[in-house]
Amino acid sequence: MSITVTVENDTIKLPVHVPDGTRLEITLPGEGGAATGHRHAWMQKYIGAVKDGPDDVAAQHDHYAHGAPKRDE
């Protein structure tokens, strides 16, 4: 679900009732790819930046980025 809210005096005014304790994620326009609707859109400029990486870097990214054991393919 997506809604548009209004901010008044640093308070978010919701146009619908949201139960107490509900966790919400708010993305501000121009931050984190909100303009494209994808929260990781800022990464798009890095696609293709590494030309000589391992052939399995997409499948094994946890191994290369975090040192996790390689997964069986």
N, C-alpha and C positions, 0 to 999 in steps of 0.2 A: 504494500500500500504506500502511496506517496501523497503527501498533503503539502499545501503551501501555508506558511505561518507568517505572522506579523510580530515584529519586535517593538515593544513600547517600553521605554525607560529600563532597558536591559532585561526585560521580561518577555518570554516567548508566549504569545497568545495563540492558542490552538483553536481551530474552527470546529473541532470535534471533541467529544469527551474521551479522555484516556485515563484508564484506572490508575490509582496511586500505585507506585512501585514499578510501573511499566518502564522498561529501558528503551530509549530511543537513540538512533544515530542521526546526527545532524551534519550535513555536508554543506559548507558555505560556497556560494558561487565563486568560481575561479580558484578553488583550492581542491587538490586531490582529484582533479578530473571531473568536477561537478558539471562543467559545461557540456561534456560528452555523455554524462549519465553513467560513467564507469569509474569506480573509485580508484582504479589503478591506471587511469589513462595517462598520468604523468610519465609512466614508464615507456610509453610508445616511442619517445625520442631515442631510447637506448636500443631498440630492436635492431639487430645487425651490427652493433658497435664492436663486438668481439668477432674477429674474422678467423682466428686460428685456435679456437677452443676445441675440446674433445667432441667427438661425434655424438656421444650419448649425454651431453650436458643437459638437454631438456628432460630426458627420462631420469637422470641421476642428479638433479640439481641439489637435493638435500645432501648428497655425498660431497659434491664439490663446494657448496656454499657453507655447510655446517659440519662437515666431517662425519656424517652418518654413514653406516655401512651401505655399500651398494645394494640395490634391490635386484632380485632376480628378474630377468626380462621375459 
